[in-house]
């Protein structure tokens, strides 16, 4: 349970949303808060990715979205790819190991 004092303008906006969504205040607040937290996570972990402090896969995982969703979000925010040639070589070697081990079974 969370209690908070809200400005009257925000209360009016919530009432408008309640009417439009035909829902009670607690449901409206919960939905809006979930949306805001999701957006905050995307922004925060995209920024960490842009600063090269975490991988794209980790940023997606921490944000609670798929890798494809994170890639689309980064593209929409014009955050350049932090993928370098050395990482590409490592990924290629990992794929080759999987392919070779798959042939042996």
The first five atom37 places (N, CA, C, CB, O) and aatype in JSON, in Angstrom:
{
  "aatype": [20, 20, 20, 20, 20, 20, 20, 20, 20, 20, 20, 20, 20, 20, 20, 20, 20, 20, 20, 20, 20, 20, 20, 20, 20, 20, 20, 20, 20, 20, 20, 20, 20, 20, 20, 20, 20, 20, 20, 20, 20, 20, 20, 20, 20, 20, 20, 20, 20, 20, 20, 20, 20, 20, 20, 20, 20, 20, 20, 20, 20, 20, 20, 20, 20, 20, 20, 20, 20, 20, 20, 20, 20, 20, 20, 20, 20, 20, 20, 20, 20, 20, 20, 20, 20, 20, 20, 20, 20, 20, 20, 20, 20, 20, 20, 20, 20, 20, 20, 20, 20, 20, 20, 20, 20],
  "atom_mask": [
    [1, 1, 1, 1, 1],
    [1, 1, 1, 1, 1],
    [1, 1, 1, 1, 1],
    [1, 1, 1, 1, 1],
    [1, 1, 1, 1, 1],
    [1, 1, 1, 1, 1],
    [1, 1, 1, 1, 1],
    [1, 1, 1, 1, 1],
    [1, 1, 1, 1, 1],
    [1, 1, 1, 1, 1],
    [1, 1, 1, 1, 1],
    [1, 1, 1, 1, 1],
    [1, 1, 1, 1, 1],
    [1, 1, 1, 1, 1],
    [1, 1, 1, 1, 1],
    [1, 1, 1, 1, 1],
    [1, 1, 1, 1, 1],
    [1, 1, 1, 1, 1],
    [1, 1, 1, 1, 1],
    [1, 1, 1, 1, 1],
    [1, 1, 1, 1, 1],
    [1, 1, 1, 1, 1],
    [1, 1, 1, 1, 1],
    [1, 1, 1, 1, 1],
    [1, 1, 1, 1, 1],
    [1, 1, 1, 1, 1],
    [1, 1, 1, 1, 1],
    [1, 1, 1, 1, 1],
    [1, 1, 1, 1, 1],
    [1, 1, 1, 1, 1],
    [1, 1, 1, 1, 1],
    [1, 1, 1, 1, 1],
    [1, 1, 1, 1, 1],
    [1, 1, 1, 1, 1],
    [1, 1, 1, 1, 1],
    [1, 1, 1, 1, 1],
    [1, 1, 1, 1, 1],
    [1, 1, 1, 1, 1],
    [1, 1, 1, 1, 1],
    [1, 1, 1, 1, 1],
    [1, 1, 1, 1, 1],
    [1, 1, 1, 1, 1],
    [1, 1, 1, 1, 1],
    [1, 1, 1, 1, 1],
    [1, 1, 1, 1, 1],
    [1, 1, 1, 1, 1],
    [1, 1, 1, 1, 1],
    [1, 1, 1, 1, 1],
    [1, 1, 1, 1, 1],
    [1, 1, 1, 1, 1],
    [1, 1, 1, 1, 1],
    [1, 1, 1, 1, 1],
    [1, 1, 1, 1, 1],
    [1, 1, 1, 1, 1],
    [1, 1, 1, 1, 1],
    [1, 1, 1, 1, 1],
    [1, 1, 1, 1, 1],
    [1, 1, 1, 1, 1],
    [1, 1, 1, 1, 1],
    [1, 1, 1, 1, 1],
    [1, 1, 1, 1, 1],
    [1, 1, 1, 1, 1],
    [1, 1, 1, 1, 1],
    [1, 1, 1, 1, 1],
    [1, 1, 1, 1, 1],
    [1, 1, 1, 1, 1],
    [1, 1, 1, 1, 1],
    [1, 1, 1, 1, 1],
    [1, 1, 1, 1, 1],
    [1, 1, 1, 1, 1],
    [1, 1, 1, 1, 1],
    [1, 1, 1, 1, 1],
    [1, 1, 1, 1, 1],
    [1, 1, 1, 1, 1],
    [1, 1, 1, 1, 1],
    [1, 1, 1, 1, 1],
    [1, 1, 1, 1, 1],
    [1, 1, 1, 1, 1],
    [1, 1, 1, 1, 1],
    [1, 1, 1, 1, 1],
    [1, 1, 1, 1, 1],
    [1, 1, 1, 1, 1],
    [1, 1, 1, 1, 1],
    [1, 1, 1, 1, 1],
    [1, 1, 1, 1, 1],
    [1, 1, 1, 1, 1],
    [1, 1, 1, 1, 1],
    [1, 1, 1, 1, 1],
    [1, 1, 1, 1, 1],
    [1, 1, 1, 1, 1],
    [1, 1, 1, 1, 1],
    [1, 1, 1, 1, 1],
    [1, 1, 1, 1, 1],
    [1, 1, 1, 1, 1],
    [1, 1, 1, 1, 1],
    [1, 1, 1, 1, 1],
    [1, 1, 1, 1, 1],
    [1, 1, 1, 1, 1],
    [1, 1, 1, 1, 1],
    [1, 1, 1, 1, 1],
    [1, 1, 1, 1, 1],
    [1, 1, 1, 1, 1],
    [1, 1, 1, 1, 1],
    [1, 1, 1, 1, 1],
    [1, 1, 1, 1, 1]
  ],
  "atom_positions": [
    [[0.84, -1.16, 0.0], [0.0, 0.0, 0.0], [0.9, 1.24, 0.0], [-0.96, -0.01, 1.21], [1.87, 1.31, 0.75]],
    [[0.56, 2.2, -0.84], [1.32, 3.44, -0.95], [0.34, 4.61, -0.83], [2.11, 3.5, -2.3], [-0.69, 4.64, -1.5]],
    [[0.68, 5.55, 0.03], [-0.14, 6.75, 0.16], [0.65, 7.95, -0.33], [-0.6, 6.96, 1.63], [1.87, 8.02, -0.12]],
    [[-0.02, 8.88, -0.97], [0.67, 10.05, -1.49], [-0.31, 11.2, -1.65], [1.36, 9.74, -2.82], [-1.46, 11.0, -2.03]],
    [[0.16, 12.41, -1.36], [-0.66, 13.6, -1.6], [-0.4, 14.05, -3.03], [-0.32, 14.75, -0.57], [0.74, 14.17, -3.46]],
    [[-1.48, 14.29, -3.75], [-1.36, 14.66, -5.16], [-1.95, 16.05, -5.39], [-2.06, 13.61, -6.06], [-2.94, 16.41, -4.75]],
    [[-1.36, 16.82, -6.3], [-1.93, 18.13, -6.62], [-3.32, 17.96, -7.25], [-0.99, 18.91, -7.57], [-3.6, 16.94, -7.88]],
    [[-4.15, 18.97, -7.09], [-5.54, 18.89, -7.58], [-5.59, 18.69, -9.1], [-6.3, 20.15, -7.2], [-6.49, 18.03, -9.6]],
    [[-4.62, 19.27, -9.83], [-4.61, 19.09, -11.3], [-4.42, 17.62, -11.66], [-3.49, 19.95, -11.95], [-5.02, 17.11, -12.6]],
    [[-3.57, 16.95, -10.9], [-3.33, 15.53, -11.17], [-4.56, 14.7, -10.81], [-2.11, 15.03, -10.37], [-4.89, 13.75, -11.52]],
    [[-5.23, 15.06, -9.75], [-6.47, 14.36, -9.37], [-7.51, 14.52, -10.48], [-7.02, 14.92, -8.01], [-8.2, 13.56, -10.83]],
    [[-7.62, 15.72, -11.03], [-8.57, 15.95, -12.12], [-8.2, 15.09, -13.34], [-8.59, 17.44, -12.51], [-9.08, 14.51, -13.98]],
    [[-6.91, 15.01, -13.64], [-6.48, 14.16, -14.76], [-6.81, 12.69, -14.49], [-4.97, 14.32, -15.0], [-7.25, 11.98, -15.39]],
    [[-6.6, 12.25, -13.25], [-6.94, 10.87, -12.9], [-8.44, 10.62, -13.06], [-6.5, 10.56, -11.46], [-8.84, 9.57, -13.57]],
    [[-9.25, 11.57, -12.65], [-10.7, 11.43, -12.79], [-11.1, 11.33, -14.26], [-11.42, 12.61, -12.12], [-11.99, 10.56, -14.62]],
    [[-10.45, 12.12, -15.1], [-10.72, 12.06, -16.54], [-10.38, 10.66, -17.08], [-9.9, 13.14, -17.29], [-11.15, 10.08, -17.85]],
    [[-9.24, 10.14, -16.68], [-8.82, 8.8, -17.14], [-9.77, 7.74, -16.6], [-7.37, 8.5, -16.69], [-10.14, 6.82, -17.32]],
    [[-10.17, 7.87, -15.33], [-11.11, 6.91, -14.73], [-12.39, 6.83, -15.56], [-11.44, 7.3, -13.28], [-12.89, 5.75, -15.84]],
    [[-12.91, 7.99, -15.94], [-14.14, 8.02, -16.73], [-13.92, 7.41, -18.11], [-14.65, 9.45, -16.87], [-14.73, 6.61, -18.58]],
    [[-12.83, 7.8, -18.75], [-12.56, 7.29, -20.11], [-12.32, 5.79, -20.11], [-11.35, 8.01, -20.71], [-12.76, 5.09, -21.02]],
    [[-11.64, 5.31, -19.09], [-11.32, 3.87, -19.0], [-12.42, 3.07, -18.3], [-9.99, 3.67, -18.27], [-12.38, 1.84, -18.27]],
    [[-13.38, 3.78, -17.75], [-14.44, 3.14, -16.96], [-13.84, 2.21, -15.92], [-15.41, 2.36, -17.88], [-14.14, 1.02, -15.85]],
    [[-12.98, 2.8, -15.11], [-12.24, 2.03, -14.13], [-12.13, 2.81, -12.83], [-10.83, 1.67, -14.66], [-12.36, 4.02, -12.8]],
    [[-11.79, 2.12, -11.76], [-11.63, 2.79, -10.47], [-10.22, 3.4, -10.37], [-11.88, 1.79, -9.31], [-9.32, 3.05, -11.12]],
    [[-10.07, 4.31, -9.42], [-8.82, 5.05, -9.27], [-7.62, 4.14, -9.02], [-8.95, 6.04, -8.13], [-6.56, 4.33, -9.61]],
    [[-7.8, 3.16, -8.18], [-6.66, 2.3, -7.85], [-6.17, 1.54, -9.08], [-7.04, 1.31, -6.75], [-4.96, 1.38, -9.25]],
    [[-7.07, 1.09, -9.93], [-6.67, 0.4, -11.16], [-5.97, 1.36, -12.11], [-7.89, -0.23, -11.86], [-4.95, 1.01, -12.72]],
    [[-6.5, 2.56, -12.25], [-5.9, 3.57, -13.12], [-4.5, 3.92, -12.64], [-6.78, 4.85, -13.18], [-3.55, 3.95, -13.43]],
    [[-4.36, 4.18, -11.35], [-3.04, 4.54, -10.8], [-2.05, 3.39, -10.99], [-3.15, 4.9, -9.3], [-0.9, 3.62, -11.36]],
    [[-2.49, 2.16, -10.74], [-1.62, 1.0, -10.91], [-1.14, 0.87, -12.36], [-2.35, -0.29, -10.48], [0.04, 0.64, -12.6]],
    [[-2.06, 1.02, -13.32], [-1.69, 0.93, -14.74], [-0.71, 2.03, -15.14], [-2.94, 1.0, -15.62], [0.28, 1.78, -15.83]],
    [[-1.0, 3.25, -14.7], [-0.11, 4.37, -15.05], [1.26, 4.2, -14.4], [-0.74, 5.7, -14.61], [2.28, 4.49, -15.02]],
    [[1.28, 3.73, -13.18], [2.55, 3.52, -12.48], [3.36, 2.4, -13.15], [2.3, 3.18, -11.0], [4.57, 2.53, -13.3]],
    [[2.69, 1.33, -13.55], [3.38, 0.25, -14.26], [3.99, 0.76, -15.56], [2.43, -0.91, -14.53], [5.12, 0.43, -15.9]],
    [[3.24, 1.56, -16.29], [3.73, 2.12, -17.55], [4.92, 3.05, -17.3], [2.6, 2.89, -18.27], [5.91, 3.0, -18.03]],
    [[4.82, 3.88, -16.27], [5.9, 4.82, -15.95], [7.17, 4.07, -15.51], [5.46, 5.79, -14.84], [8.27, 4.44, -15.9]],
    [[7.01, 3.02, -14.71], [8.17, 2.24, -14.26], [8.82, 1.54, -15.45], [7.75, 1.21, -13.19], [10.05, 1.5, -15.55]],
    [[8.02, 0.99, -16.34], [8.56, 0.32, -17.53], [9.37, 1.31, -18.37], [7.41, -0.29, -18.38], [10.47, 0.99, -18.83]],
    [[8.81, 2.5, -18.57], [9.5, 3.52, -19.36], [10.79, 3.98, -18.66], [8.57, 4.73, -19.61], [11.81, 4.2, -19.31]],
    [[10.72, 4.12, -17.35], [11.92, 4.51, -16.6], [13.02, 3.47, -16.77], [11.58, 4.71, -15.11], [14.18, 3.8, -17.0]],
    [[12.64, 2.19, -16.64], [13.63, 1.12, -16.79], [14.25, 1.14, -18.18], [12.98, -0.25, -16.53], [15.46, 1.04, -18.32]],
    [[13.42, 1.29, -19.21], [13.95, 1.34, -20.57], [14.95, 2.49, -20.71], [12.81, 1.5, -21.59], [16.04, 2.3, -21.24]],
    [[14.57, 3.67, -20.25], [15.46, 4.83, -20.35], [16.75, 4.61, -19.57], [14.76, 6.09, -19.85], [17.84, 4.87, -20.07]],
    [[16.61, 4.14, -18.34], [17.77, 3.94, -17.46], [18.76, 2.92, -18.03], [17.31, 3.49, -16.09], [19.95, 3.19, -18.12]],
    [[18.24, 1.76, -18.42], [19.14, 0.7, -18.88], [19.64, 0.97, -20.3], [18.44, -0.65, -18.83], [20.72, 0.51, -20.67]],
    [[18.88, 1.71, -21.1], [19.38, 2.14, -22.42], [20.56, 3.1, -22.22], [18.25, 2.83, -23.25], [21.55, 3.04, -22.95]],
    [[20.43, 3.99, -21.24], [21.53, 4.92, -20.94], [22.77, 4.16, -20.47], [21.08, 5.95, -19.87], [23.89, 4.48, -20.86]],
    [[22.56, 3.16, -19.63], [23.7, 2.33, -19.17], [24.35, 1.62, -20.35], [23.24, 1.29, -18.1], [25.58, 1.52, -20.42]],
    [[23.53, 1.12, -21.28], [24.07, 0.49, -22.48], [24.86, 1.51, -23.3], [22.94, -0.13, -23.34], [25.96, 1.21, -23.76]],
    [[24.31, 2.71, -23.48], [24.98, 3.75, -24.26], [26.31, 4.15, -23.63], [24.08, 4.98, -24.38], [27.25, 4.53, -24.33]],
    [[26.4, 4.06, -22.3], [27.64, 4.37, -21.58], [28.61, 3.19, -21.57], [27.33, 4.8, -20.16], [29.69, 3.28, -20.99]],
    [[28.21, 2.09, -22.2], [29.01, 0.86, -22.26], [29.26, 0.24, -20.89], [30.34, 1.14, -22.93], [30.29, -0.4, -20.67]],
    [[28.3, 0.42, -19.98], [28.44, -0.21, -18.67], [27.68, -1.52, -18.58], [27.97, 0.74, -17.58], [27.76, -2.23, -17.57]],
    [[26.93, -1.85, -19.63], [26.27, -3.15, -19.69], [25.96, -3.51, -21.14], [24.97, -3.16, -18.84], [25.89, -2.64, -22.01]],
    [[25.79, -4.79, -21.37], [25.49, -5.25, -22.72], [24.03, -4.97, -23.07], [25.8, -6.77, -22.86], [23.21, -4.68, -22.2]],
    [[23.74, -5.07, -24.35], [22.36, -4.88, -24.79], [21.46, -5.97, -24.21], [22.29, -4.87, -26.32], [20.34, -5.7, -23.79]],
    [[21.96, -7.2, -24.2], [21.17, -8.3, -23.66], [20.86, -8.08, -22.18], [21.91, -9.64, -23.85], [19.74, -8.32, -21.74]],
    [[21.84, -7.61, -21.43], [21.63, -7.34, -20.0], [20.66, -6.17, -19.82], [22.98, -7.03, -19.29], [19.81, -6.21, -18.93]],
    [[20.79, -5.14, -20.64], [19.88, -4.0, -20.56], [18.45, -4.45, -20.82], [20.3, -2.9, -21.58], [17.52, -4.01, -20.14]],
    [[18.27, -5.32, -21.81], [16.93, -5.84, -22.11], [16.4, -6.65, -20.93], [16.96, -6.71, -23.39], [15.25, -6.49, -20.51]],
    [[17.25, -7.52, -20.4], [16.84, -8.37, -19.27], [16.44, -7.52, -18.06], [17.98, -9.34, -18.89], [15.39, -7.74, -17.46]],
    [[17.27, -6.55, -17.72], [16.98, -5.69, -16.56], [15.74, -4.83, -16.79], [18.18, -4.8, -16.26], [15.04, -4.49, -15.84]],
    [[15.46, -4.49, -18.05], [14.28, -3.69, -18.38], [13.01, -4.52, -18.43], [14.49, -3.0, -19.71], [11.9, -3.98, -18.39]],
    [[13.18, -5.83, -18.5], [12.01, -6.7, -18.58], [11.39, -6.77, -19.96], [10.97, -6.25, -17.6], [10.2, -7.02, -20.11]],
    [[12.23, -6.53, -21.0], [11.75, -6.6, -22.37], [12.61, -7.6, -23.15], [11.77, -5.2, -23.05], [13.67, -8.01, -22.68]],
    [[12.14, -7.98, -24.33], [12.93, -8.87, -25.16], [14.1, -8.11, -25.78], [12.05, -9.51, -26.27], [14.11, -6.88, -25.8]],
    [[15.06, -8.84, -26.26], [16.2, -8.23, -26.92], [15.74, -7.41, -28.13], [17.22, -9.29, -27.35], [16.25, -6.32, -28.38]],
    [[14.77, -7.95, -28.87], [14.25, -7.23, -30.03], [13.59, -5.91, -29.63], [13.24, -8.11, -30.79], [13.75, -4.89, -30.3]],
    [[12.84, -5.94, -28.52], [12.2, -4.71, -28.05], [13.26, -3.68, -27.64], [11.26, -5.0, -26.86], [13.11, -2.49, -27.9]],
    [[14.32, -4.15, -26.98], [15.39, -3.23, -26.58], [16.08, -2.66, -27.8], [16.4, -3.95, -25.68], [16.4, -1.47, -27.84]],
    [[16.32, -3.49, -28.8], [16.95, -3.0, -30.03], [16.09, -1.92, -30.68], [17.19, -4.17, -31.03], [16.61, -0.89, -31.13]],
    [[14.79, -2.14, -30.72], [13.88, -1.16, -31.31], [13.87, 0.13, -30.49], [12.45, -1.74, -31.41], [13.86, 1.23, -31.05]],
    [[13.86, -0.01, -29.17], [13.87, 1.17, -28.31], [15.15, 1.98, -28.52], [13.73, 0.75, -26.83], [15.1, 3.2, -28.65]],
    [[16.29, 1.3, -28.56], [17.57, 1.98, -28.78], [17.58, 2.69, -30.13], [18.75, 0.97, -28.7], [18.05, 3.82, -30.24]],
    [[17.04, 2.02, -31.14], [16.97, 2.63, -32.47], [16.09, 3.88, -32.44], [16.43, 1.63, -33.5], [16.44, 4.9, -33.01]],
    [[14.95, 3.78, -31.77], [14.02, 4.92, -31.71], [14.63, 6.11, -30.97], [12.72, 4.51, -31.03], [14.28, 7.26, -31.24]],
    [[15.53, 5.84, -30.05], [16.2, 6.9, -29.29], [17.53, 7.31, -29.92], [16.43, 6.46, -27.86], [18.27, 8.14, -29.39]],
    [[17.81, 6.7, -31.08], [19.05, 6.99, -31.82], [20.3, 6.75, -30.99], [19.04, 8.43, -32.3], [21.26, 7.51, -31.05]],
    [[20.28, 5.67, -30.2], [21.44, 5.27, -29.42], [22.24, 4.29, -30.27], [21.03, 4.62, -28.04], [21.72, 3.23, -30.63]],
    [[23.48, 4.63, -30.59], [24.26, 3.79, -31.49], [24.63, 2.44, -30.86], [25.51, 4.51, -31.93], [24.74, 2.31, -29.64]],
    [[24.83, 1.48, -31.72], [25.22, 0.14, -31.3], [26.61, 0.18, -30.66], [25.2, -0.83, -32.51], [27.51, 0.85, -31.16]],
    [[26.77, -0.53, -29.56], [28.05, -0.58, -28.85], [28.78, -1.9, -29.15], [27.83, -0.42, -27.32], [29.57, -2.38, -28.34]],
    [[28.51, -2.45, -30.29], [29.02, -3.76, -30.67], [30.27, -3.57, -31.5], [27.95, -4.59, -31.47], [30.22, -2.96, -32.57]],
    [[31.41, -4.08, -31.02], [32.65, -3.89, -31.78], [33.1, -5.19, -32.43], [33.75, -3.34, -30.86], [32.49, -6.25, -32.25]],
    [[34.17, -5.09, -33.2], [34.65, -6.24, -33.96], [35.08, -7.39, -33.04], [35.82, -5.82, -34.86], [34.83, -8.55, -33.36]],
    [[35.71, -7.07, -31.93], [36.14, -8.12, -31.0], [34.94, -8.89, -30.45], [36.96, -7.51, -29.83], [35.0, -10.12, -30.34]],
    [[33.86, -8.2, -30.12], [32.65, -8.87, -29.65], [32.05, -9.74, -30.76], [31.61, -7.83, -29.16], [31.57, -10.84, -30.5]],
    [[32.08, -9.24, -31.98], [31.57, -10.02, -33.11], [32.37, -11.3, -33.26], [31.63, -9.19, -34.42], [31.79, -12.37, -33.46]],
    [[33.71, -11.22, -33.17], [34.55, -12.42, -33.27], [34.22, -13.41, -32.16], [36.04, -12.03, -33.22], [34.16, -14.62, -32.4]],
    [[34.02, -12.91, -30.94], [33.68, -13.79, -29.82], [32.34, -14.47, -30.05], [33.65, -12.99, -28.49], [32.2, -15.67, -29.8]],
    [[31.37, -13.72, -30.53], [30.05, -14.31, -30.81], [30.13, -15.33, -31.93], [29.05, -13.21, -31.18], [29.5, -16.38, -31.86]],
    [[30.91, -15.04, -32.96], [31.08, -15.97, -34.06], [31.74, -17.26, -33.57], [31.91, -15.34, -35.18], [31.33, -18.35, -33.97]],
    [[32.75, -17.15, -32.72], [33.41, -18.34, -32.17], [32.43, -19.16, -31.34], [34.62, -17.93, -31.32], [32.46, -20.39, -31.38]],
    [[31.57, -18.49, -30.58], [30.58, -19.2, -29.77], [29.59, -19.95, -30.65], [29.83, -18.22, -28.85], [29.22, -21.09, -30.35]],
    [[29.15, -19.33, -31.73], [28.24, -19.99, -32.67], [28.92, -21.2, -33.3], [27.76, -19.0, -33.77], [28.32, -22.26, -33.43]],
    [[30.17, -21.04, -33.69], [30.91, -22.15, -34.29], [31.02, -23.32, -33.31], [32.32, -21.7, -34.73], [30.86, -24.47, -33.7]],
    [[31.29, -23.02, -32.03], [31.39, -24.09, -31.02], [30.07, -24.84, -30.9], [31.79, -23.51, -29.64], [30.05, -26.07, -30.79]],
    [[28.97, -24.11, -30.93], [27.65, -24.73, -30.82], [27.39, -25.61, -32.04], [26.54, -23.65, -30.68], [26.89, -26.73, -31.91]],
    [[27.73, -25.1, -33.21], [27.51, -25.87, -34.45], [28.36, -27.12, -34.46], [27.82, -25.02, -35.68], [27.88, -28.19, -34.84]],
    [[29.62, -27.02, -34.06], [30.51, -28.18, -34.04], [30.04, -29.2, -33.02], [31.96, -27.75, -33.73], [30.02, -30.4, -33.31]],
    [[29.66, -28.75, -31.83], [29.2, -29.7, -30.81], [27.88, -30.35, -31.21], [29.05, -29.0, -29.44], [27.61, -31.48, -30.82]],
    [[27.07, -29.65, -31.97], [25.8, -30.2, -32.45], [25.99, -31.29, -33.48], [24.95, -29.11, -33.04], [25.19, -32.22, -33.56]],
    [[27.05, -31.19, -34.26], [27.33, -32.23, -35.27], [27.81, -33.52, -34.64], [28.38, -31.74, -36.27], [27.59, -34.6, -35.17]],
    [[28.46, -33.39, -33.48], [29.01, -34.58, -32.82], [27.96, -35.41, -32.14], [30.03, -34.18, -31.83], [28.23, -36.56, -31.8]],
    [[26.76, -34.89, -31.92], [25.74, -35.66, -31.21], [24.92, -36.51, -32.12], [24.84, -34.77, -30.43], [24.03, -37.22, -31.67]]
  ]
}
